[in-house]
Every structure is written in structure tokens, then in C-alpha cells.
């Protein structure tokens, strides 16, 4: 069997506990080499200094990327108060340190201001594009970078550890949230400055650290030829979504792009799955019918 045939047969999700020091792309390249499958991609960048849950889609499952990438994320963030940096993290140039006379209760109250739907400016050193150029390229050249704010949603923001000048907070947020900006903005509100010194992603969509395999164990599995035991079915990537179970007739219709009836209470997007539990398509309600939006099982 040639490699293209293998690429089309193997489809699913590898959830990796990314170590500090590697880029998300580095991890994808390790997986491509280890599996021999070229079609692989992650669903949300983790900076090299960050660790934790990195969801990598394998084979035809990469077509789920737009949906999986948009899922909520959860982090444990270590924030250092008393100075800010131009990158909003510990890699940047620090402002002079100032005394941190912040009490626990006022800090906890301040966190509440950042919960809900808020405006957030991405960091100047980010991959956001300005007139076709990445912001961090402009910032490195010393050019002024003023990025437009975007709407994000912070579902919860809780204090986990209080050890001034450092604190650890749990952040549950929408995709596209910059935790570095959150740390910087908290410092601005405190009046003493702050920046991010540690970040660990604990959840991405429905996947948590419990689902993740360490890169060391995954590399061992590549060598032993047993890596497939860590592969999670593609349908599980959106297991929190409602499911439309298809009988044989409706399965054939969806595969051929034909709409099928929806229930009056059905709304939005759903997974269309076969009787065997295979992901057939992503469907959405349109005029009282399920309309195929993206078909996976032809």
C-alpha cells in the first residue's frame, strides 16, 4: 500500500503534552516523521515557553481544524507583578521593578473585571498581521505597532496561588485570547505593571491533560510501532457537539450533499455520525433541514 493510501486510511487526533522549549510546529514535524503521515496539523499554537495540551489532527481529520481551533481553551498562568515588558512575557525588555503593595482580596476583585465579553489588544510581538506584515516583525524593527482590539470571552478567571510578586491564575477563555495581554492589562489596572512568566494549557476544547501523552512516550511509541494506541477517533474531537445519527438512507444523502429533515428544536452545527460512530460530516440547520457543511466520509 502506498503512502497516500495510508494517509487516507489513518485519521484521528493525537493530544500531546507539549514540553517547554519546542514550537507547536516542531511537535507536528516530530509526529509527521514518527507516523510517516504528511497530513498533520495542530489546532492552536502554544508558544515555545508554554507547555500543555496541543491537539494535533492526523490524516483526513485535518479538515476538522477550523472547528476544533475555535473551541475554548483553559490555562494556568503565572504572572509576575511589579514590572512589565515589551513582549508582555519574560522574553522581553523589563521596565524597572517597583514595590508590589497589592493585597489578595483587591487582586481577586480586580480579576472579576476581566470576566465576560471584553475588548483585548493583542501583544505588539504577535503573529497578527498589519497590512500584510506580522506584528512581531514590525516590532523587532523598532516600528510602532498599535493593534486594533478584538472581542474575546473570558468565562472564568480564578486565583490559584498567591505568592507576591508572583500569582497563578486559572484562565478559561475563548479561542484567540492572548493570556500575555491579560497579564499585561492586569498589571496596568494594578498600577505596578505585570507580565507572564509561565503558561500551561490544561484544556483545549474537550481534551484535557488527562487525554494527553508526553512527547517522550510518543517518541517511544513511534520507535515501537505502537503509536496508534494513542490515536483518538476524529469524531471525539467534537464530542461536546450535538450528534445527528444517520441511518443508511440519510447517510447516503448527506454523503451526496443532500439535505435531511431536522427537528424543530435543532439549531446551529452538529456532527453527523454513522451507526458505527464514524464521523460522516459537519451539518448545520438551514430552513428546518440539516445541510451538509463539510463531508468527511465519502
Secondary structure, 3 states (H helix, E strand, C coil): CCHHHHHHHCCEEEEEEECCCCCHHHHHHHHHHHHCCCCEEECCCCCCCCEEEEEEEEHHHHHHHHHHHCCCEEEEEEEEECCCECCCECCCCECCCCCCCCCHHHHHHHHHCCCEEEEECCCCCCCCEECCEEHHHHHHCCCCCCCCCEEEEEEEEEEEEEECCEEEEEEEECCCCCHHHHHHHHHHHHCCCEEEEEEEEEEECCEEHHHCEEHHHHHHHHHHCCHHHHCECHHHHHCCCCEEECCHHHHHHHHCCCCEECCCCCCCEEEEECCCCCEEEEEEEECCEEEEEEECCC
